[in-house]
Amino acid sequence: VAAREGEARRIAAHEGVILSAALHPDGKRLLTGGDGGEIKIVSPSGDVETLASLRRWVDHVVASSASGVIVAGVGKEAVVFVQDKEAHRFAHASTLGGLALDAKGRRLAVSHYGGVTLRYALAADDKGVALKWAGSHLGVTLSPDADYVVTAMQENALHGWRLPEKIDLRMDGYPAKTRSFSWDKRGRWLATSGANAAIVWPFVGKLGPQGKPPLQPSEREALVTAVAFHPSEETLAIGYADGAALVVRFADETGMELDEPGEGAVTALAWSGDGKSIALGDDAGRGAIVDIA
């Protein structure tokens, strides 16, 4: 745990490996999912609570401050929590590839082999809407207005659907798999990792990015491994496989360096709510908080 001032502290939350993490709906604590099947709630003070003990490792955790819902991906099930208590579960035919909630925290997208299942997270009896496309679907993201669903495919491409018509969209040409997605606040742009520049697709009009070239800001030799849009501006933070990180503003294409190349790839980027600072972390265990304003 790190603050803008003072040293970082290590908090022992799990006996094994932490596989997933998300900000708790209260905006103050952290949710973590481990390979031991437990979901923990970690406070900045160092207090650790157990939200749930599940049968299998917790690969995915998402949460919404708007609805208060928490969803964990465990094997073939999406486990829904309300007010820190398990409410219900949604079962699927294959192992979950990813989870996503819309901006209101109401619509839940679950990716798996063969496509995506859409549900209303708080409706225990929701049978789901199937979005079908052959292949293995890994990560998934929902646009803020829930008009678009996009998944990362096994074969270094994205597949999307325009709702409610279920119009298929294809975005390919990536040299590596997309591991990181980020929408701007208005849902006009989707930034993605997996190339030597951030690949930023336009989502305007009835067919979104179909037939339109993406923006490709800040190209480098190293692959982009993490992206994160500013909470209110068309400004994008980009992290690279060589450990470098920067922020680029779309309006005038000006950039600001956040970190130089280091020992590990950037795996996490997160803006503060006011957009005045950003936290970053890499797979070598380093982390930093950088003031932007």
Residue frames as qw, qx, qy, qz and C-alpha x, y, z in Angstrom:
[[0.000, 0.890, 0.455, 0.000, 0.00, 0.00, 0.00],
 [0.455, 0.021, 0.032, 0.890, 1.45, 3.36, -1.01],
 [0.022, 0.884, 0.377, -0.275, 0.39, 6.97, -0.45],
 [0.428, 0.853, 0.007, 0.300, 1.46, 10.15, -2.20],
 [0.005, 0.763, -0.506, 0.402, 3.76, 10.81, 0.72],
 [0.651, -0.448, 0.554, -0.262, 5.62, 8.27, 2.84],
 [0.008, -0.351, 0.914, 0.205, 6.96, 4.79, 2.25],
 [0.731, -0.013, -0.467, -0.497, 5.01, 1.90, 0.77],
 [0.476, -0.318, 0.724, -0.385, 3.95, -0.92, 3.10],
 [0.414, 0.080, -0.853, -0.308, 3.48, -4.60, 2.30],
 [0.635, -0.156, 0.396, -0.645, 0.31, -6.23, 3.65],
 [0.005, 0.096, -0.988, -0.117, 0.01, -10.01, 3.79],
 [0.627, 0.083, 0.055, -0.773, -3.49, -10.69, 2.42],
 [0.942, 0.152, -0.144, -0.264, -3.16, -14.20, 0.94],
 [0.734, -0.429, 0.501, 0.162, -0.97, -17.19, 1.66],
 [0.693, 0.203, 0.539, 0.434, -0.53, -17.80, -2.07],
 [0.261, 0.056, 0.375, 0.888, -0.61, -15.70, -5.21],
 [0.301, 0.592, 0.334, -0.668, -2.98, -12.78, -5.81],
 [0.418, 0.245, 0.736, 0.472, -4.58, -13.37, -9.22],
 [0.041, 0.656, 0.481, 0.580, -6.99, -10.43, -9.45],
 [0.235, -0.381, -0.423, 0.788, -7.77, -7.12, -7.81],
 [0.006, 0.639, 0.457, 0.619, -10.33, -4.31, -8.01],
 [0.052, -0.217, 0.339, -0.914, -11.28, -1.23, -6.05],
 [0.019, -0.412, -0.857, 0.311, -14.04, -1.96, -3.53],
 [0.023, 0.718, 0.546, 0.431, -17.36, -0.15, -4.21],
 [0.365, -0.852, -0.256, 0.275, -16.66, 2.12, -1.23],
 [0.430, 0.845, -0.090, 0.305, -13.72, 3.58, -3.16],
 [0.282, -0.829, 0.427, -0.224, -11.39, 3.21, -0.20],
 [0.667, -0.362, 0.651, -0.025, -10.53, -0.47, 0.11],
 [0.325, 0.468, -0.715, -0.405, -9.09, -3.08, -2.24],
 [0.928, 0.022, 0.235, -0.288, -10.60, -6.40, -3.29],
 [0.118, 0.570, -0.790, -0.192, -8.13, -9.20, -4.04],
 [0.954, 0.054, 0.017, -0.294, -8.71, -12.71, -5.36],
 [0.207, -0.641, 0.738, 0.044, -6.18, -15.47, -4.69],
 [0.535, 0.251, -0.766, -0.255, -5.18, -18.92, -5.89],
 [0.027, 0.002, -0.910, 0.414, -6.41, -20.32, -2.58],
 [0.172, -0.512, -0.784, -0.307, -10.01, -19.47, -3.45],
 [0.242, -0.656, -0.494, 0.517, -10.39, -16.55, -1.07],
 [0.178, 0.724, 0.218, 0.629, -11.54, -13.00, -1.77],
 [0.473, -0.399, -0.400, 0.676, -10.08, -10.47, 0.64],
 [0.034, 0.931, 0.207, 0.298, -10.93, -6.86, 1.45],
 [0.654, -0.113, -0.198, 0.722, -7.79, -4.86, 2.27],
 [0.091, -0.970, -0.223, 0.019, -7.96, -1.42, 3.89],
 [0.393, 0.761, -0.271, 0.439, -5.21, 1.25, 3.66],
 [0.450, -0.725, 0.393, -0.343, -4.64, 0.85, 7.40],
 [0.153, 0.402, -0.902, 0.043, -3.64, -2.78, 6.87],
 [0.608, 0.026, 0.625, -0.489, -6.82, -4.48, 8.06],
 [0.274, 0.165, -0.820, -0.475, -7.72, -7.58, 6.03],
 [0.658, 0.081, 0.486, -0.570, -11.19, -9.15, 5.94],
 [0.168, 0.010, 0.927, 0.336, -12.34, -12.28, 4.13],
 [0.517, 0.170, -0.102, -0.833, -15.27, -11.60, 1.82],
 [0.927, 0.112, -0.003, -0.357, -15.62, -15.22, 0.69],
 [0.327, -0.415, 0.838, 0.137, -13.89, -18.60, 0.64],
 [0.779, 0.398, -0.114, -0.470, -14.65, -20.31, -2.67],
 [0.949, -0.062, 0.308, 0.036, -13.77, -23.73, -3.99],
 [0.779, 0.330, 0.207, 0.492, -11.39, -22.63, -6.75],
 [0.411, -0.204, 0.040, 0.887, -8.90, -19.90, -7.53],
 [0.188, 0.847, 0.370, -0.333, -10.35, -16.43, -8.16],
 [0.578, 0.186, 0.386, 0.695, -9.17, -15.36, -11.61],
 [0.069, 0.475, 0.301, 0.824, -11.33, -12.25, -11.98],
 [0.173, -0.612, -0.587, 0.502, -12.82, -9.59, -9.71],
 [0.080, 0.406, 0.264, 0.871, -14.80, -6.51, -10.81],
 [0.171, -0.570, -0.637, 0.490, -16.82, -4.04, -8.75],
 [0.084, 0.601, 0.362, 0.708, -18.95, -0.92, -9.18],
 [0.106, -0.157, -0.461, 0.867, -19.29, 2.08, -6.89],
 [0.359, -0.087, -0.260, -0.892, -22.46, 3.05, -8.79],
 [0.750, -0.224, -0.434, -0.445, -24.42, -0.12, -7.96],
 [0.505, -0.572, 0.538, -0.357, -22.36, -1.49, -5.08],
 [0.986, 0.089, 0.034, -0.134, -22.09, -4.86, -6.79],
 [0.188, -0.621, 0.746, 0.153, -19.00, -7.11, -6.71],
 [0.942, 0.256, -0.031, -0.217, -18.56, -10.01, -9.15],
 [0.344, -0.575, 0.728, 0.147, -15.89, -12.71, -8.96],
 [0.774, 0.380, -0.403, -0.307, -14.98, -15.19, -11.69],
 [0.467, -0.413, 0.765, -0.165, -14.40, -18.68, -10.30],
 [0.400, 0.052, 0.894, 0.196, -14.04, -21.50, -12.81],
 [0.040, 0.371, 0.720, 0.585, -17.28, -21.54, -14.83],
 [0.220, -0.762, -0.603, 0.088, -19.22, -19.35, -12.39],
 [0.099, 0.486, -0.072, 0.865, -19.70, -15.61, -11.93],
 [0.415, -0.490, -0.679, 0.355, -20.36, -15.06, -8.21],
 [0.031, -0.669, -0.161, -0.725, -22.29, -11.88, -7.37],
 [0.396, -0.346, -0.588, 0.615, -21.98, -10.07, -4.04],
 [0.123, -0.731, -0.245, -0.625, -24.22, -7.27, -2.75],
 [0.433, -0.783, 0.198, -0.402, -23.35, -5.34, 0.41],
 [0.033, 0.572, -0.797, 0.190, -20.37, -7.67, 0.91],
 [0.620, -0.041, 0.724, -0.299, -22.56, -10.80, 0.98],
 [0.071, -0.029, 0.866, 0.493, -22.98, -13.45, -1.69],
 [0.535, 0.260, 0.164, -0.787, -26.28, -12.91, -3.48],
 [0.888, 0.316, 0.263, -0.204, -26.32, -15.44, -6.34],
 [0.394, -0.385, 0.682, 0.481, -24.26, -17.18, -9.01],
 [0.695, 0.574, -0.100, -0.420, -24.42, -17.41, -12.79],
 [0.712, -0.194, 0.638, 0.218, -23.18, -20.70, -14.31],
 [0.458, 0.687, -0.349, -0.443, -21.62, -21.03, -17.78],
 [0.978, 0.197, -0.006, -0.069, -20.71, -23.91, -20.04],
 [0.787, 0.296, -0.212, 0.498, -16.97, -23.16, -20.07],
 [0.553, -0.419, -0.246, 0.676, -14.33, -21.43, -17.95],
 [0.081, 0.965, 0.200, -0.151, -14.65, -17.67, -17.74],
 [0.662, 0.337, 0.057, 0.667, -12.19, -15.61, -19.77],
 [0.181, 0.123, -0.175, 0.960, -13.11, -12.25, -18.27],
 [0.102, -0.718, -0.657, 0.206, -15.71, -10.07, -16.56],
 [0.158, 0.151, 0.069, 0.973, -16.84, -6.49, -17.13],
 [0.014, 0.691, 0.632, -0.351, -19.49, -4.13, -15.74],
 [0.249, 0.701, 0.308, 0.593, -20.91, -1.06, -17.46],
 [0.149, 0.395, -0.258, 0.869, -20.56, 2.45, -15.99],
 [0.571, -0.452, 0.018, -0.685, -23.76, 2.05, -13.95],
 [0.126, -0.298, 0.896, -0.305, -22.68, -1.32, -12.60],
 [0.736, 0.146, 0.322, -0.578, -25.87, -2.95, -13.87],
 [0.873, 0.414, -0.185, -0.181, -24.94, -4.86, -17.04],
 [0.575, -0.517, 0.622, 0.120, -22.50, -7.73, -16.62],
 [0.721, 0.547, -0.371, -0.209, -20.51, -9.17, -19.52],
 [0.714, -0.397, 0.575, 0.036, -18.92, -12.61, -19.13],
 [0.526, 0.596, -0.530, -0.296, -16.53, -13.84, -21.82],
 [0.720, -0.208, 0.658, -0.073, -15.92, -17.54, -22.40],
 [0.252, -0.096, 0.820, 0.505, -15.36, -20.01, -25.21],
 [0.169, 0.490, 0.794, 0.318, -17.73, -19.23, -28.08],
 [0.006, -0.679, -0.310, -0.665, -18.57, -15.65, -27.15],
 [0.001, 0.158, -0.447, 0.881, -20.04, -13.53, -24.36],
 [0.273, -0.593, -0.754, -0.064, -23.07, -13.78, -22.08],
 [0.035, -0.347, 0.108, -0.931, -24.75, -10.51, -21.07],
 [0.396, -0.553, -0.731, 0.066, -26.86, -10.24, -17.93],
 [0.253, -0.779, 0.070, -0.570, -28.21, -7.75, -15.43],
 [0.345, 0.318, -0.759, 0.451, -25.88, -8.40, -12.51],
 [0.274, -0.148, 0.588, -0.746, -28.47, -7.90, -9.77],
 [0.791, 0.066, -0.069, -0.604, -31.15, -10.10, -11.39],
 [0.442, -0.339, 0.826, -0.084, -30.61, -13.61, -10.03],
 [0.692, 0.314, 0.640, -0.108, -33.03, -15.17, -12.54],
 [0.375, 0.756, -0.270, -0.464, -31.59, -13.45, -15.63],
 [0.924, 0.148, 0.342, 0.083, -31.09, -16.16, -18.27],
 [0.399, -0.497, 0.429, 0.640, -28.66, -14.01, -20.22],
 [0.618, 0.744, -0.008, -0.254, -28.26, -12.80, -23.79],
 [0.800, -0.140, 0.422, 0.402, -25.78, -14.81, -25.86],
 [0.318, 0.853, -0.285, -0.299, -23.34, -13.01, -28.16],
 [0.917, -0.032, 0.371, 0.145, -21.83, -15.77, -30.27],
 [0.446, 0.790, -0.408, -0.102, -18.55, -15.91, -32.16],
 [0.977, 0.001, -0.163, 0.137, -16.41, -19.03, -32.60],
 [0.521, 0.494, -0.417, 0.558, -13.17, -19.16, -30.69],
 [0.588, -0.416, -0.498, 0.483, -11.68, -18.50, -27.29],
 [0.027, -0.836, -0.093, -0.540, -12.59, -15.11, -25.82],
 [0.551, -0.056, -0.508, 0.660, -10.25, -13.85, -23.11],
 [0.091, -0.305, -0.367, 0.874, -10.64, -10.38, -21.62],
 [0.057, 0.664, 0.658, 0.350, -13.89, -8.45, -22.14],
 [0.109, -0.225, -0.235, 0.939, -14.95, -4.82, -21.82],
 [0.122, 0.743, 0.656, 0.053, -18.27, -2.92, -21.99],
 [0.184, 0.451, 0.093, 0.868, -18.55, 0.63, -23.25],
 [0.023, 0.038, 0.520, -0.853, -19.74, 3.09, -20.58],
 [0.553, 0.104, 0.025, -0.826, -23.22, 3.28, -22.17],
 [0.577, -0.003, 0.808, -0.123, -23.29, -0.53, -22.70],
 [0.665, 0.605, -0.035, -0.437, -23.83, -0.07, -26.47],
 [0.631, 0.549, -0.548, -0.026, -20.70, -2.07, -27.32],
 [0.842, -0.425, 0.331, 0.015, -19.09, -5.26, -26.02],
 [0.520, 0.699, -0.491, 0.007, -15.50, -6.04, -27.05],
 [0.901, -0.368, 0.222, 0.057, -13.38, -9.12, -26.32],
 [0.036, 0.701, -0.684, -0.199, -9.73, -10.04, -26.77],
 [0.954, 0.183, -0.109, -0.211, -9.42, -13.22, -28.83],
 [0.840, -0.334, 0.343, 0.256, -6.84, -15.97, -28.55],
 [0.726, 0.323, 0.338, 0.504, -5.56, -15.16, -32.07],
 [0.348, -0.269, 0.042, 0.897, -4.30, -11.58, -31.43],
 [0.085, -0.372, -0.466, -0.798, -7.49, -9.82, -32.49],
 [0.243, 0.158, 0.528, -0.798, -10.53, -8.15, -30.98],
 [0.116, -0.406, -0.791, -0.443, -14.15, -9.04, -31.63],
 [0.130, 0.136, 0.382, -0.905, -17.03, -6.75, -30.80],
 [0.014, 0.547, 0.813, 0.198, -20.79, -6.46, -30.93],
 [0.150, -0.160, -0.002, -0.976, -22.99, -3.41, -31.38],
 [0.024, -0.396, -0.879, 0.264, -26.10, -3.66, -29.20],
 [0.689, -0.078, 0.629, -0.352, -28.97, -4.28, -29.28],
 [0.751, 0.489, -0.217, -0.387, -28.70, -5.41, -32.91],
 [0.828, -0.287, 0.455, 0.161, -25.76, -7.76, -32.13],
 [0.624, 0.764, -0.162, 0.015, -23.84, -6.44, -35.15],
 [0.884, -0.220, 0.085, 0.404, -20.42, -8.14, -35.31],
 [0.150, 0.955, -0.255, 0.011, -17.27, -6.00, -35.38],
 [0.933, -0.011, -0.002, 0.360, -13.74, -7.19, -36.11],
 [0.002, -0.952, 0.304, -0.046, -10.50, -5.42, -35.11],
 [0.956, -0.082, 0.101, 0.263, -7.31, -7.23, -36.00],
 [0.514, 0.740, -0.197, 0.386, -3.66, -6.68, -36.96],
 [0.484, -0.800, 0.313, -0.164, -2.21, -6.94, -33.45],
 [0.503, 0.494, -0.696, 0.134, 1.26, -8.51, -33.08],
 [0.169, 0.060, -0.867, 0.466, 0.41, -9.70, -29.54],
 [0.284, -0.578, -0.763, -0.056, -2.65, -10.41, -27.40],
 [0.163, -0.615, 0.017, -0.771, -4.56, -7.50, -25.93],
 [0.482, -0.245, -0.730, 0.417, -4.31, -7.60, -22.13],
 [0.123, -0.421, -0.385, 0.812, -5.46, -4.08, -21.29],
 [0.084, 0.644, 0.573, 0.500, -8.55, -2.05, -22.32],
 [0.142, -0.446, -0.398, 0.789, -9.64, 1.46, -21.39],
 [0.161, 0.729, 0.556, 0.364, -12.60, 3.60, -22.51],
 [0.094, 0.194, -0.143, 0.966, -12.65, 7.37, -22.35],
 [0.197, 0.218, 0.629, -0.720, -15.43, 8.79, -20.17],
 [0.538, 0.373, 0.005, -0.756, -17.82, 9.46, -23.09],
 [0.754, 0.124, 0.644, -0.020, -17.25, 6.08, -24.72],
 [0.544, 0.786, -0.116, -0.270, -15.96, 7.59, -27.96],
 [0.404, 0.645, -0.647, 0.046, -12.55, 5.89, -27.80],
 [0.945, -0.310, 0.099, -0.033, -11.34, 2.44, -26.76],
 [0.136, 0.768, -0.624, 0.044, -7.61, 2.21, -26.05],
 [0.995, -0.084, 0.020, -0.055, -5.95, -1.22, -26.18],
 [0.334, -0.664, 0.637, 0.203, -2.55, -2.82, -25.62],
 [0.850, 0.135, 0.505, 0.061, -0.85, -5.45, -27.78],
 [0.660, 0.651, 0.117, 0.355, 1.12, -3.40, -30.31],
 [0.592, 0.015, -0.133, 0.795, 4.10, -1.02, -30.42],
 [0.113, -0.224, 0.054, -0.967, 1.74, 1.91, -29.96],
 [0.335, 0.290, 0.688, -0.575, -1.51, 2.21, -28.08],
 [0.035, -0.251, -0.752, -0.608, -4.24, 1.18, -30.55],
 [0.179, 0.337, 0.472, -0.795, -7.18, 3.54, -29.98],
 [0.100, 0.360, 0.819, 0.436, -10.38, 2.65, -31.85],
 [0.248, -0.033, 0.032, -0.968, -13.12, 5.22, -32.59],
 [0.011, 0.380, 0.921, -0.079, -16.60, 4.22, -31.39],
 [0.270, 0.422, 0.154, -0.852, -18.88, 6.77, -33.05],
 [0.513, 0.232, -0.487, -0.668, -21.72, 6.12, -35.46],
 [0.890, -0.074, 0.055, -0.446, -23.76, 2.97, -35.89],
 [0.948, 0.183, -0.236, 0.111, -20.81, 0.70, -36.73],
 [0.640, -0.713, 0.180, 0.225, -18.22, 2.05, -34.32],
 [0.301, -0.645, 0.537, 0.452, -14.69, 1.27, -35.56],
 [0.727, 0.289, 0.596, 0.179, -15.79, -0.73, -38.61],
 [0.562, 0.657, 0.285, 0.413, -13.94, 0.63, -41.66],
 [0.063, -0.970, 0.113, -0.204, -12.13, 3.31, -39.66],
 [0.655, 0.320, -0.493, 0.476, -8.41, 3.39, -38.85],
 [0.619, -0.685, -0.310, 0.227, -7.37, 3.58, -35.19],
 [0.010, -0.927, 0.319, -0.199, -5.21, 6.27, -33.64],
 [0.916, -0.030, -0.243, 0.319, -1.73, 4.98, -32.78],
 [0.090, -0.940, 0.210, -0.252, -0.10, 7.41, -30.35],
 [0.365, -0.743, 0.547, -0.127, 3.41, 7.11, -28.91],
 [0.960, 0.224, -0.171, 0.002, 4.93, 4.28, -30.91],
 [0.284, -0.739, 0.611, -0.025, 8.07, 2.66, -29.46],
 [0.395, 0.342, -0.844, -0.121, 10.14, -0.49, -30.05],
 [0.064, 0.020, 0.911, -0.408, 8.64, -2.10, -26.94],
 [0.251, -0.459, -0.762, -0.380, 5.05, -3.40, -26.92],
 [0.369, -0.397, 0.162, -0.825, 2.32, -1.53, -25.07],
 [0.343, -0.103, -0.916, 0.182, 1.27, -3.59, -22.05],
 [0.130, -0.582, -0.674, 0.437, -1.14, -1.27, -20.17],
 [0.036, 0.393, 0.284, 0.874, -3.44, 1.65, -20.99],
 [0.177, -0.592, -0.672, 0.409, -5.65, 3.91, -18.88],
 [0.088, 0.659, 0.315, 0.678, -7.75, 6.92, -19.90],
 [0.028, 0.103, -0.377, 0.920, -7.93, 10.00, -17.70],
 [0.084, 0.432, 0.837, -0.326, -11.25, 10.04, -15.77],
 [0.251, 0.776, 0.395, -0.424, -12.56, 13.15, -17.53],
 [0.184, 0.778, -0.324, -0.507, -10.23, 14.17, -20.39],
 [0.903, 0.428, -0.038, 0.009, -9.06, 12.67, -23.69],
 [0.025, 0.760, -0.632, 0.151, -5.68, 11.97, -22.14],
 [0.972, -0.003, -0.213, -0.096, -4.20, 8.48, -22.14],
 [0.390, -0.675, 0.626, -0.027, -1.60, 6.85, -19.90],
 [0.876, 0.364, -0.301, -0.099, 0.46, 4.18, -21.68],
 [0.557, -0.605, 0.569, 0.017, 2.80, 1.56, -20.20],
 [0.640, 0.564, -0.488, -0.187, 5.31, -0.52, -22.14],
 [0.976, -0.079, -0.192, 0.064, 7.00, -3.91, -21.92],
 [0.612, 0.342, -0.350, 0.621, 10.37, -2.26, -21.24],
 [0.429, -0.478, -0.520, 0.562, 9.02, -0.51, -18.12],
 [0.089, 0.038, 0.081, 0.992, 8.59, 2.93, -19.65],
 [0.033, 0.687, 0.718, -0.107, 5.34, 4.86, -19.14],
 [0.110, -0.011, 0.115, 0.987, 3.98, 8.15, -20.41],
 [0.259, 0.651, 0.587, -0.407, 0.85, 10.26, -20.73],
 [0.190, 0.091, 0.502, 0.839, -0.31, 11.66, -24.08],
 [0.291, 0.533, 0.399, -0.687, -3.01, 14.28, -24.67],
 [0.529, 0.439, 0.672, 0.274, -5.06, 13.78, -27.84],
 [0.201, 0.926, 0.239, -0.214, -5.83, 17.46, -28.48],
 [0.209, 0.912, -0.336, -0.110, -2.26, 18.47, -29.28],
 [0.931, 0.200, -0.270, 0.144, -0.42, 15.12, -29.09],
 [0.021, 0.725, -0.535, 0.433, 1.81, 16.40, -26.30],
 [0.857, -0.167, -0.484, 0.053, 3.30, 13.83, -23.99],
 [0.308, -0.756, 0.437, -0.377, 4.73, 13.58, -20.48],
 [0.587, 0.216, -0.767, 0.144, 7.09, 10.86, -19.33],
 [0.732, -0.580, 0.012, -0.358, 6.00, 9.01, -16.19],
 [0.752, -0.474, 0.447, 0.100, 8.81, 6.48, -15.91],
 [0.255, 0.652, -0.651, -0.293, 11.93, 5.43, -17.81],
 [0.841, 0.130, -0.505, -0.141, 12.56, 1.88, -19.02],
 [0.442, -0.597, 0.560, -0.367, 13.26, -0.40, -16.08],
 [0.177, -0.291, 0.939, -0.050, 13.40, -4.02, -14.97],
 [0.265, 0.291, 0.917, -0.066, 9.85, -5.15, -15.77],
 [0.034, -0.402, -0.603, -0.688, 6.87, -4.56, -18.03],
 [0.290, -0.057, 0.285, -0.912, 4.22, -2.11, -16.84],
 [0.163, -0.258, -0.946, -0.114, 1.24, -4.20, -15.75],
 [0.161, -0.723, -0.644, 0.191, -0.98, -1.66, -13.96],
 [0.117, 0.200, 0.046, 0.972, -2.03, 1.96, -14.44],
 [0.214, -0.687, -0.694, 0.036, -4.70, 3.71, -12.36],
 [0.067, 0.512, 0.018, 0.856, -5.72, 7.37, -12.19],
 [0.024, -0.250, -0.635, 0.730, -6.88, 9.08, -9.03],
 [0.194, 0.674, 0.708, -0.080, -10.53, 10.14, -9.08],
 [0.068, 0.894, 0.094, -0.433, -9.62, 13.78, -9.67],
 [0.768, 0.579, 0.108, 0.253, -7.17, 12.92, -12.44],
 [0.036, -0.951, 0.291, -0.100, -4.33, 14.79, -10.75],
 [0.239, -0.580, 0.779, 0.007, -2.13, 11.76, -10.16],
 [0.879, 0.214, -0.319, -0.280, -1.59, 8.28, -11.52],
 [0.628, -0.477, 0.612, -0.053, -0.26, 5.06, -9.99],
 [0.735, 0.470, -0.446, -0.200, 1.75, 2.54, -11.96],
 [0.685, -0.443, 0.575, -0.059, 3.24, -0.86, -11.26],
 [0.529, 0.527, -0.607, -0.272, 5.36, -3.39, -13.12],
 [0.958, -0.087, -0.236, -0.136, 5.96, -7.13, -13.06],
 [0.558, 0.305, -0.554, 0.538, 9.27, -6.64, -11.22],
 [0.493, -0.561, -0.589, 0.309, 7.33, -5.47, -8.18],
 [0.233, -0.074, -0.099, 0.965, 8.03, -1.75, -8.53],
 [0.007, 0.782, 0.613, 0.111, 5.33, 0.86, -8.06],
 [0.250, -0.066, -0.073, 0.963, 5.05, 4.64, -8.10],
 [0.107, 0.824, 0.536, -0.147, 2.55, 7.47, -7.81],
 [0.376, 0.088, 0.233, 0.893, 3.15, 10.41, -10.15],
 [0.120, 0.705, 0.372, -0.592, 1.51, 13.83, -9.78],
 [0.455, 0.464, 0.544, 0.531, 0.25, 15.17, -13.12],
 [0.007, 0.933, 0.300, 0.201, -1.28, 18.55, -12.23]]
